[in-house]
Structure formats: structure tokens, C-alpha cells
């Protein structure tokens, strides 16, 4: 639901399904997606710092 274009082109979703998706659930999915990105970036930074501090 965050990137519906590919699913619509493949015929897995219809444009009507996208329009009727509840906005509060869309917002929760967006928040979850951003939390995943932040966690990935944070984990990568911590990993890099640990690798740099160990010889």
C-alpha cells in the first residue's frame, strides 16, 4: 500500500482498492516503514563504529 504502482500494474490490486484503503492504516504503514528505515540506518552506523573501534 505504500507503493501501489507495481501491484496495480501486475493486476494484484485495483485502483479502487487503493482509493478505499483506510487512511489511518495507511498512516500506520508509513510510520512503520520510516521506523524500519531509521532502525536500519542506526544499526548500520553502530556496526560501522564498532568495526572502526576494534583493531
mmJSON file of the N, C-alpha and C atoms, coordinates in Angstrom:
{"data_MODEL":{"atom_site":{
"group_PDB":["ATOM","ATOM","ATOM","ATOM","ATOM","ATOM","ATOM","ATOM","ATOM","ATOM","ATOM","ATOM","ATOM","ATOM","ATOM","ATOM","ATOM","ATOM","ATOM","ATOM","ATOM","ATOM","ATOM","ATOM","ATOM","ATOM","ATOM","ATOM","ATOM","ATOM","ATOM","ATOM","ATOM","ATOM","ATOM","ATOM","ATOM","ATOM","ATOM","ATOM","ATOM","ATOM","ATOM","ATOM","ATOM","ATOM","ATOM","ATOM","ATOM","ATOM","ATOM","ATOM","ATOM","ATOM","ATOM","ATOM","ATOM","ATOM","ATOM","ATOM","ATOM","ATOM","ATOM","ATOM","ATOM","ATOM","ATOM","ATOM","ATOM","ATOM","ATOM","ATOM","ATOM","ATOM","ATOM","ATOM","ATOM","ATOM","ATOM","ATOM","ATOM","ATOM","ATOM","ATOM","ATOM","ATOM","ATOM","ATOM","ATOM","ATOM","ATOM","ATOM","ATOM","ATOM","ATOM","ATOM","ATOM","ATOM","ATOM","ATOM","ATOM","ATOM","ATOM","ATOM","ATOM","ATOM","ATOM","ATOM","ATOM","ATOM","ATOM","ATOM","ATOM","ATOM","ATOM","ATOM","ATOM","ATOM","ATOM","ATOM","ATOM","ATOM","ATOM","ATOM","ATOM","ATOM","ATOM","ATOM","ATOM","ATOM","ATOM","ATOM","ATOM","ATOM","ATOM","ATOM","ATOM","ATOM","ATOM","ATOM","ATOM","ATOM","ATOM","ATOM","ATOM","ATOM","ATOM","ATOM","ATOM","ATOM","ATOM","ATOM","ATOM","ATOM","ATOM","ATOM","ATOM","ATOM","ATOM","ATOM","ATOM","ATOM","ATOM","ATOM","ATOM"],
"id":[1,2,3,4,5,6,7,8,9,10,11,12,13,14,15,16,17,18,19,20,21,22,23,24,25,26,27,28,29,30,31,32,33,34,35,36,37,38,39,40,41,42,43,44,45,46,47,48,49,50,51,52,53,54,55,56,57,58,59,60,61,62,63,64,65,66,67,68,69,70,71,72,73,74,75,76,77,78,79,80,81,82,83,84,85,86,87,88,89,90,91,92,93,94,95,96,97,98,99,100,101,102,103,104,105,106,107,108,109,110,111,112,113,114,115,116,117,118,119,120,121,122,123,124,125,126,127,128,129,130,131,132,133,134,135,136,137,138,139,140,141,142,143,144,145,146,147,148,149,150,151,152,153,154,155,156,157,158,159,160,161,162,163,164,165],
"type_symbol":["N","C","C","N","C","C","N","C","C","N","C","C","N","C","C","N","C","C","N","C","C","N","C","C","N","C","C","N","C","C","N","C","C","N","C","C","N","C","C","N","C","C","N","C","C","N","C","C","N","C","C","N","C","C","N","C","C","N","C","C","N","C","C","N","C","C","N","C","C","N","C","C","N","C","C","N","C","C","N","C","C","N","C","C","N","C","C","N","C","C","N","C","C","N","C","C","N","C","C","N","C","C","N","C","C","N","C","C","N","C","C","N","C","C","N","C","C","N","C","C","N","C","C","N","C","C","N","C","C","N","C","C","N","C","C","N","C","C","N","C","C","N","C","C","N","C","C","N","C","C","N","C","C","N","C","C","N","C","C","N","C","C","N","C","C"],
"label_atom_id":["N","CA","C","N","CA","C","N","CA","C","N","CA","C","N","CA","C","N","CA","C","N","CA","C","N","CA","C","N","CA","C","N","CA","C","N","CA","C","N","CA","C","N","CA","C","N","CA","C","N","CA","C","N","CA","C","N","CA","C","N","CA","C","N","CA","C","N","CA","C","N","CA","C","N","CA","C","N","CA","C","N","CA","C","N","CA","C","N","CA","C","N","CA","C","N","CA","C","N","CA","C","N","CA","C","N","CA","C","N","CA","C","N","CA","C","N","CA","C","N","CA","C","N","CA","C","N","CA","C","N","CA","C","N","CA","C","N","CA","C","N","CA","C","N","CA","C","N","CA","C","N","CA","C","N","CA","C","N","CA","C","N","CA","C","N","CA","C","N","CA","C","N","CA","C","N","CA","C","N","CA","C","N","CA","C","N","CA","C","N","CA","C"],
"label_alt_id":[null,null,null,null,null,null,null,null,null,null,null,null,null,null,null,null,null,null,null,null,null,null,null,null,null,null,null,null,null,null,null,null,null,null,null,null,null,null,null,null,null,null,null,null,null,null,null,null,null,null,null,null,null,null,null,null,null,null,null,null,null,null,null,null,null,null,null,null,null,null,null,null,null,null,null,null,null,null,null,null,null,null,null,null,null,null,null,null,null,null,null,null,null,null,null,null,null,null,null,null,null,null,null,null,null,null,null,null,null,null,null,null,null,null,null,null,null,null,null,null,null,null,null,null,null,null,null,null,null,null,null,null,null,null,null,null,null,null,null,null,null,null,null,null,null,null,null,null,null,null,null,null,null,null,null,null,null,null,null,null,null,null,null,null,null],
"label_comp_id":["UNK","UNK","UNK","UNK","UNK","UNK","UNK","UNK","UNK","UNK","UNK","UNK","UNK","UNK","UNK","UNK","UNK","UNK","UNK","UNK","UNK","UNK","UNK","UNK","UNK","UNK","UNK","UNK","UNK","UNK","UNK","UNK","UNK","UNK","UNK","UNK","UNK","UNK","UNK","UNK","UNK","UNK","UNK","UNK","UNK","UNK","UNK","UNK","UNK","UNK","UNK","UNK","UNK","UNK","UNK","UNK","UNK","UNK","UNK","UNK","UNK","UNK","UNK","UNK","UNK","UNK","UNK","UNK","UNK","UNK","UNK","UNK","UNK","UNK","UNK","UNK","UNK","UNK","UNK","UNK","UNK","UNK","UNK","UNK","UNK","UNK","UNK","UNK","UNK","UNK","UNK","UNK","UNK","UNK","UNK","UNK","UNK","UNK","UNK","UNK","UNK","UNK","UNK","UNK","UNK","UNK","UNK","UNK","UNK","UNK","UNK","UNK","UNK","UNK","UNK","UNK","UNK","UNK","UNK","UNK","UNK","UNK","UNK","UNK","UNK","UNK","UNK","UNK","UNK","UNK","UNK","UNK","UNK","UNK","UNK","UNK","UNK","UNK","UNK","UNK","UNK","UNK","UNK","UNK","UNK","UNK","UNK","UNK","UNK","UNK","UNK","UNK","UNK","UNK","UNK","UNK","UNK","UNK","UNK","UNK","UNK","UNK","UNK","UNK","UNK"],
"label_asym_id":["A","A","A","A","A","A","A","A","A","A","A","A","A","A","A","A","A","A","A","A","A","A","A","A","A","A","A","A","A","A","A","A","A","A","A","A","A","A","A","A","A","A","A","A","A","A","A","A","A","A","A","A","A","A","A","A","A","A","A","A","A","A","A","A","A","A","A","A","A","A","A","A","A","A","A","A","A","A","A","A","A","A","A","A","A","A","A","A","A","A","A","A","A","A","A","A","A","A","A","A","A","A","A","A","A","A","A","A","A","A","A","A","A","A","A","A","A","A","A","A","A","A","A","A","A","A","A","A","A","A","A","A","A","A","A","A","A","A","A","A","A","A","A","A","A","A","A","A","A","A","A","A","A","A","A","A","A","A","A","A","A","A","A","A","A"],
"label_entity_id":["1","1","1","1","1","1","1","1","1","1","1","1","1","1","1","1","1","1","1","1","1","1","1","1","1","1","1","1","1","1","1","1","1","1","1","1","1","1","1","1","1","1","1","1","1","1","1","1","1","1","1","1","1","1","1","1","1","1","1","1","1","1","1","1","1","1","1","1","1","1","1","1","1","1","1","1","1","1","1","1","1","1","1","1","1","1","1","1","1","1","1","1","1","1","1","1","1","1","1","1","1","1","1","1","1","1","1","1","1","1","1","1","1","1","1","1","1","1","1","1","1","1","1","1","1","1","1","1","1","1","1","1","1","1","1","1","1","1","1","1","1","1","1","1","1","1","1","1","1","1","1","1","1","1","1","1","1","1","1","1","1","1","1","1","1"],
"label_seq_id":[1,1,1,2,2,2,3,3,3,4,4,4,5,5,5,6,6,6,7,7,7,8,8,8,9,9,9,10,10,10,11,11,11,12,12,12,13,13,13,14,14,14,15,15,15,16,16,16,17,17,17,18,18,18,19,19,19,20,20,20,21,21,21,22,22,22,23,23,23,24,24,24,25,25,25,26,26,26,27,27,27,28,28,28,29,29,29,30,30,30,31,31,31,32,32,32,33,33,33,34,34,34,35,35,35,36,36,36,37,37,37,38,38,38,39,39,39,40,40,40,41,41,41,42,42,42,43,43,43,44,44,44,45,45,45,46,46,46,47,47,47,48,48,48,49,49,49,50,50,50,51,51,51,52,52,52,53,53,53,54,54,54,55,55,55],
"pdbx_PDB_ins_code":[null,null,null,null,null,null,null,null,null,null,null,null,null,null,null,null,null,null,null,null,null,null,null,null,null,null,null,null,null,null,null,null,null,null,null,null,null,null,null,null,null,null,null,null,null,null,null,null,null,null,null,null,null,null,null,null,null,null,null,null,null,null,null,null,null,null,null,null,null,null,null,null,null,null,null,null,null,null,null,null,null,null,null,null,null,null,null,null,null,null,null,null,null,null,null,null,null,null,null,null,null,null,null,null,null,null,null,null,null,null,null,null,null,null,null,null,null,null,null,null,null,null,null,null,null,null,null,null,null,null,null,null,null,null,null,null,null,null,null,null,null,null,null,null,null,null,null,null,null,null,null,null,null,null,null,null,null,null,null,null,null,null,null,null,null],
"Cartn_x":[0.809,0.0,0.86,2.135,2.995,3.403,3.637,3.983,3.039,1.827,0.831,1.038,1.845,2.005,2.35,3.409,3.757,2.648,1.97,0.898,-0.294,-0.58,-1.684,-1.328,-0.084,0.335,0.305,0.608,0.58,-0.83,-1.755,-3.13,-3.433,-2.529,-2.761,-3.709,-3.723,-4.607,-5.318,-6.462,-7.144,-7.005,-7.149,-7.073,-8.173,-9.284,-10.391,-9.997,-9.262,-8.786,-7.883,-7.023,-6.111,-6.903,-7.883,-8.693,-9.511,-9.93,-10.777,-9.989,-8.665,-7.858,-7.984,-8.226,-8.43,-7.194,-7.402,-6.272,-5.489,-6.165,-5.435,-4.494,-4.887,-3.992,-2.827,-3.103,-2.03,-0.998,-1.474,-0.571,0.265,-0.354,0.388,1.445,1.114,2.093,3.259,2.956,4.012,4.925,4.347,5.145,6.02,5.458,6.224,7.382,7.127,8.161,9.311,8.991,10.035,10.798,10.104,10.794,11.777,11.404,12.306,13.544,13.352,14.481,15.41,14.844,15.654,16.423,15.786,16.457,17.599,17.389,18.433,19.622,19.354,20.434,21.166,20.431,21.044,21.91,21.396,22.159,23.416,23.327,24.499,25.559,25.131,26.078,26.753,25.995,26.572,27.55,27.187,28.069,29.374,29.271,30.471,31.344,30.733,31.511,32.206,31.529,32.154,33.311,33.152,34.227,35.424,35.181,36.27,37.023,36.343,36.999,37.778,37.483,38.223,39.327,40.491,41.617,41.859],
"Cartn_y":[-1.188,0.0,1.263,1.126,2.301,2.652,1.629,1.815,0.941,1.416,0.559,0.386,1.23,1.19,-0.179,-0.841,-2.157,-3.197,-3.166,-4.143,-3.886,-2.625,-2.3,-2.74,-2.484,-2.881,-4.392,-5.143,-6.609,-7.177,-6.349,-6.804,-7.388,-7.214,-7.73,-6.832,-5.543,-4.577,-3.77,-3.248,-2.325,-0.912,0.066,1.461,1.758,1.089,1.278,0.784,-0.325,-0.823,0.206,0.83,1.835,3.026,3.481,4.632,4.333,3.086,2.722,2.266,2.238,1.805,2.844,2.405,3.352,4.231,5.548,6.47,6.225,5.831,5.613,4.41,3.405,2.264,2.645,3.497,3.986,4.75,5.575,6.34,5.402,4.361,3.403,2.664,2.312,1.657,2.586,3.858,4.828,4.996,5.095,5.218,3.989,2.819,1.578,1.534,1.974,1.991,2.915,4.106,5.034,4.51,3.838,3.252,2.174,1.39,0.376,1.019,2.119,2.819,3.371,4.005,4.566,3.46,2.34,1.222,0.68,0.563,0.076,1.032,2.325,3.315,3.317,3.308,3.316,2.071,0.919,-0.32,-0.306,0.262,0.349,1.264,2.369,3.294,2.631,1.963,1.279,0.205,-0.561,-1.606,-0.996,0.087,0.736,1.276,1.874,2.396,1.275,0.161,-0.968,-1.532,-1.608,-2.119,-1.168,0.141,1.115,1.15,0.869,0.958,-0.305,-1.401,-2.644,-2.79,-3.173,-3.342,-4.777],
"Cartn_z":[0.0,0.0,0.0,0.324,0.294,-1.127,-1.945,-3.356,-4.168,-4.418,-5.066,-6.563,-7.186,-8.635,-9.195,-8.695,-9.237,-9.058,-7.927,-7.687,-8.606,-8.883,-9.791,-11.204,-11.627,-12.974,-13.158,-12.113,-12.201,-12.076,-11.695,-11.549,-10.184,-9.217,-7.871,-7.074,-7.394,-6.747,-7.819,-7.452,-8.363,-7.804,-8.662,-8.226,-7.213,-7.346,-6.399,-5.004,-4.938,-3.643,-2.971,-3.748,-3.2,-2.67,-3.436,-3.018,-1.771,-1.595,-0.456,0.769,0.693,1.832,2.945,4.178,5.286,5.525,5.607,5.789,7.074,8.149,9.402,9.287,8.523,8.316,7.406,6.423,5.552,6.378,7.302,8.16,9.031,9.582,10.403,9.581,8.352,7.479,7.159,6.94,6.653,7.862,9.041,10.267,10.448,10.245,10.387,9.39,8.173,7.151,7.556,8.044,8.471,9.689,10.591,11.742,11.288,10.295,9.747,9.134,8.407,7.786,8.859,9.874,10.96,11.671,11.932,12.592,11.741,10.453,9.557,9.527,9.425,9.404,10.738,11.834,13.16,13.357,12.977,13.103,12.251,11.064,10.188,10.786,11.368,11.996,13.185,14.029,15.189,14.738,13.728,13.2,12.693,11.937,11.4,12.528,13.533,14.656,15.417,15.606,16.293,15.482,14.164,13.312,13.317,13.385,13.373,14.698,15.81,17.108,17.45,16.793,17.043,16.007,16.453,15.518,15.233],
"occupancy":[1.0,1.0,1.0,1.0,1.0,1.0,1.0,1.0,1.0,1.0,1.0,1.0,1.0,1.0,1.0,1.0,1.0,1.0,1.0,1.0,1.0,1.0,1.0,1.0,1.0,1.0,1.0,1.0,1.0,1.0,1.0,1.0,1.0,1.0,1.0,1.0,1.0,1.0,1.0,1.0,1.0,1.0,1.0,1.0,1.0,1.0,1.0,1.0,1.0,1.0,1.0,1.0,1.0,1.0,1.0,1.0,1.0,1.0,1.0,1.0,1.0,1.0,1.0,1.0,1.0,1.0,1.0,1.0,1.0,1.0,1.0,1.0,1.0,1.0,1.0,1.0,1.0,1.0,1.0,1.0,1.0,1.0,1.0,1.0,1.0,1.0,1.0,1.0,1.0,1.0,1.0,1.0,1.0,1.0,1.0,1.0,1.0,1.0,1.0,1.0,1.0,1.0,1.0,1.0,1.0,1.0,1.0,1.0,1.0,1.0,1.0,1.0,1.0,1.0,1.0,1.0,1.0,1.0,1.0,1.0,1.0,1.0,1.0,1.0,1.0,1.0,1.0,1.0,1.0,1.0,1.0,1.0,1.0,1.0,1.0,1.0,1.0,1.0,1.0,1.0,1.0,1.0,1.0,1.0,1.0,1.0,1.0,1.0,1.0,1.0,1.0,1.0,1.0,1.0,1.0,1.0,1.0,1.0,1.0,1.0,1.0,1.0,1.0,1.0,1.0],
"B_iso_or_equiv":[0.0,0.0,0.0,0.0,0.0,0.0,0.0,0.0,0.0,0.0,0.0,0.0,0.0,0.0,0.0,0.0,0.0,0.0,0.0,0.0,0.0,0.0,0.0,0.0,0.0,0.0,0.0,0.0,0.0,0.0,0.0,0.0,0.0,0.0,0.0,0.0,0.0,0.0,0.0,0.0,0.0,0.0,0.0,0.0,0.0,0.0,0.0,0.0,0.0,0.0,0.0,0.0,0.0,0.0,0.0,0.0,0.0,0.0,0.0,0.0,0.0,0.0,0.0,0.0,0.0,0.0,0.0,0.0,0.0,0.0,0.0,0.0,0.0,0.0,0.0,0.0,0.0,0.0,0.0,0.0,0.0,0.0,0.0,0.0,0.0,0.0,0.0,0.0,0.0,0.0,0.0,0.0,0.0,0.0,0.0,0.0,0.0,0.0,0.0,0.0,0.0,0.0,0.0,0.0,0.0,0.0,0.0,0.0,0.0,0.0,0.0,0.0,0.0,0.0,0.0,0.0,0.0,0.0,0.0,0.0,0.0,0.0,0.0,0.0,0.0,0.0,0.0,0.0,0.0,0.0,0.0,0.0,0.0,0.0,0.0,0.0,0.0,0.0,0.0,0.0,0.0,0.0,0.0,0.0,0.0,0.0,0.0,0.0,0.0,0.0,0.0,0.0,0.0,0.0,0.0,0.0,0.0,0.0,0.0,0.0,0.0,0.0,0.0,0.0,0.0],
"pdbx_formal_charge":[null,null,null,null,null,null,null,null,null,null,null,null,null,null,null,null,null,null,null,null,null,null,null,null,null,null,null,null,null,null,null,null,null,null,null,null,null,null,null,null,null,null,null,null,null,null,null,null,null,null,null,null,null,null,null,null,null,null,null,null,null,null,null,null,null,null,null,null,null,null,null,null,null,null,null,null,null,null,null,null,null,null,null,null,null,null,null,null,null,null,null,null,null,null,null,null,null,null,null,null,null,null,null,null,null,null,null,null,null,null,null,null,null,null,null,null,null,null,null,null,null,null,null,null,null,null,null,null,null,null,null,null,null,null,null,null,null,null,null,null,null,null,null,null,null,null,null,null,null,null,null,null,null,null,null,null,null,null,null,null,null,null,null,null,null],
"auth_seq_id":[1,1,1,2,2,2,3,3,3,4,4,4,5,5,5,6,6,6,7,7,7,8,8,8,9,9,9,10,10,10,11,11,11,12,12,12,13,13,13,14,14,14,15,15,15,16,16,16,17,17,17,18,18,18,19,19,19,20,20,20,21,21,21,22,22,22,23,23,23,24,24,24,25,25,25,26,26,26,27,27,27,28,28,28,29,29,29,30,30,30,31,31,31,32,32,32,33,33,33,34,34,34,35,35,35,36,36,36,37,37,37,38,38,38,39,39,39,40,40,40,41,41,41,42,42,42,43,43,43,44,44,44,45,45,45,46,46,46,47,47,47,48,48,48,49,49,49,50,50,50,51,51,51,52,52,52,53,53,53,54,54,54,55,55,55],
"auth_comp_id":["UNK","UNK","UNK","UNK","UNK","UNK","UNK","UNK","UNK","UNK","UNK","UNK","UNK","UNK","UNK","UNK","UNK","UNK","UNK","UNK","UNK","UNK","UNK","UNK","UNK","UNK","UNK","UNK","UNK","UNK","UNK","UNK","UNK","UNK","UNK","UNK","UNK","UNK","UNK","UNK","UNK","UNK","UNK","UNK","UNK","UNK","UNK","UNK","UNK","UNK","UNK","UNK","UNK","UNK","UNK","UNK","UNK","UNK","UNK","UNK","UNK","UNK","UNK","UNK","UNK","UNK","UNK","UNK","UNK","UNK","UNK","UNK","UNK","UNK","UNK","UNK","UNK","UNK","UNK","UNK","UNK","UNK","UNK","UNK","UNK","UNK","UNK","UNK","UNK","UNK","UNK","UNK","UNK","UNK","UNK","UNK","UNK","UNK","UNK","UNK","UNK","UNK","UNK","UNK","UNK","UNK","UNK","UNK","UNK","UNK","UNK","UNK","UNK","UNK","UNK","UNK","UNK","UNK","UNK","UNK","UNK","UNK","UNK","UNK","UNK","UNK","UNK","UNK","UNK","UNK","UNK","UNK","UNK","UNK","UNK","UNK","UNK","UNK","UNK","UNK","UNK","UNK","UNK","UNK","UNK","UNK","UNK","UNK","UNK","UNK","UNK","UNK","UNK","UNK","UNK","UNK","UNK","UNK","UNK","UNK","UNK","UNK","UNK","UNK","UNK"],
"auth_asym_id":["A","A","A","A","A","A","A","A","A","A","A","A","A","A","A","A","A","A","A","A","A","A","A","A","A","A","A","A","A","A","A","A","A","A","A","A","A","A","A","A","A","A","A","A","A","A","A","A","A","A","A","A","A","A","A","A","A","A","A","A","A","A","A","A","A","A","A","A","A","A","A","A","A","A","A","A","A","A","A","A","A","A","A","A","A","A","A","A","A","A","A","A","A","A","A","A","A","A","A","A","A","A","A","A","A","A","A","A","A","A","A","A","A","A","A","A","A","A","A","A","A","A","A","A","A","A","A","A","A","A","A","A","A","A","A","A","A","A","A","A","A","A","A","A","A","A","A","A","A","A","A","A","A","A","A","A","A","A","A","A","A","A","A","A","A"],
"auth_atom_id":["N","CA","C","N","CA","C","N","CA","C","N","CA","C","N","CA","C","N","CA","C","N","CA","C","N","CA","C","N","CA","C","N","CA","C","N","CA","C","N","CA","C","N","CA","C","N","CA","C","N","CA","C","N","CA","C","N","CA","C","N","CA","C","N","CA","C","N","CA","C","N","CA","C","N","CA","C","N","CA","C","N","CA","C","N","CA","C","N","CA","C","N","CA","C","N","CA","C","N","CA","C","N","CA","C","N","CA","C","N","CA","C","N","CA","C","N","CA","C","N","CA","C","N","CA","C","N","CA","C","N","CA","C","N","CA","C","N","CA","C","N","CA","C","N","CA","C","N","CA","C","N","CA","C","N","CA","C","N","CA","C","N","CA","C","N","CA","C","N","CA","C","N","CA","C","N","CA","C","N","CA","C","N","CA","C","N","CA","C","N","CA","C"],
"pdbx_PDB_model_num":[1,1,1,1,1,1,1,1,1,1,1,1,1,1,1,1,1,1,1,1,1,1,1,1,1,1,1,1,1,1,1,1,1,1,1,1,1,1,1,1,1,1,1,1,1,1,1,1,1,1,1,1,1,1,1,1,1,1,1,1,1,1,1,1,1,1,1,1,1,1,1,1,1,1,1,1,1,1,1,1,1,1,1,1,1,1,1,1,1,1,1,1,1,1,1,1,1,1,1,1,1,1,1,1,1,1,1,1,1,1,1,1,1,1,1,1,1,1,1,1,1,1,1,1,1,1,1,1,1,1,1,1,1,1,1,1,1,1,1,1,1,1,1,1,1,1,1,1,1,1,1,1,1,1,1,1,1,1,1,1,1,1,1,1,1]
}}}
